[in-house]
Amino acid sequence: ASSETWSMVSWRKLRRLLVWWLLTLLFTLPGQVKIIHQLTELTPHDSLETGCLWVAEGMTCLIFILSTSLLVSAAFMQSHIVSALEVFIDAWCCDLCEQRHFAEGVTTWNVVQVLIRRAGSSFENMFTTIQTCALLGGVVVATHGIRFALQPDWSLRGSVDLAPILPLVSLASLAGGLLLQCSCISEKCSIVAPMTNQIVTEAMDGGRQYLVRFLIDSAAGMYVKGVKLDMTMVVNIVYFLLVAVSGFFGLAIRLSDL
């Protein structure tokens, strides 16, 4: 909303990221502890090997906590910048509706475009890294899912094997949220021209029509590595993932019947 400030929007998204981080730890760390308990049952409780296992597992959990916290920090940095752009675009639209300075709107919209392009270029490497890691994680999840589906025993005890892929699922959800948030910037820019065209004036205003044409031709939006992120891309990615998941499950069912 236009009445919200940058800090309000950013703080709300920070809370969501913190909830995501806590849920990721909640569903991942108990599985690691359960694994170490199963391993220690195979060795004497007073042996040196048991102590080494606990130390190694403790270091693994600590590294996981630090790595996920760094991931959340990187995601918040991107979300913080995108939140500023959302508020800035809303403020530009409100100012145009109130002042109706269409000639000045051409100049100020150029400023908006520069800020969006500069913001996209500032975190494009980080954004691409997170999306690539999520894609690779999806491949690992699919492979693990097929291997799990081919197991003859489908008991609840076998579901423990799914614990290692939970962080990858969380990473995919985080990457999808960042992609959706960046796509919303392009969608906001795409509706600015229709909104401007609906501003009521006393007579046919050539300045307004010029601004509308300028907004359409500017093709403003969030660009990463020269690629525009919009809802069309999001829909295509979701469609591709659904087809891929259905194909993997169909393959697993066919292999299990052999």
Disulfide bonds with the S-S distance in Angstrom:
none
